[in-house]
């Protein structure tokens, strides 16, 4: 898995956009006490469930791979 040039910024953007997406759908309300790890996992699972992004094979799921997949998604948002 090759890191994106600006992956950290894209992960931040993915968290922000994913939070908006989930709240607009009315399926989640994020709390200020939620950790970034929790947000990343929830957003990843929501986007996979809605078929917005491709799922990672079950044996390869990790925090790092979820961050990477969300960063790719955020980079395509424009």
C-alpha positions, 0 to 999 in steps of 0.5 A, a space after each residue: 500500500 503506497 501512501 498518498 502524497 498528502 495522506 494526513 490532510 486527506 484523512 482529516 478531510 475524510 473524517 470531516 466529510 464522513 461526519 457530515 455524510 453520516 449526520 445528513 443521513 441521520 444515522 449517527 451523531 458524533 460526540 466531541 469525546 469520540 476518538 479519531 479511531 472510532 470515527 474512522 472505523 464508523 465512517 469506513 463501515 458506513 461508506 462500505 455499507 452504502 457502497 460508496 467505497 470498496 471494502 477491504 478484504 476481511 483479513 487485511 482490515 486495520 486502522 492503517 488500511 481504513 485510513 488509507 481507503 478513506 484518504 483515497 475517497 477524500 482525494 476524489 471528492 474534489 
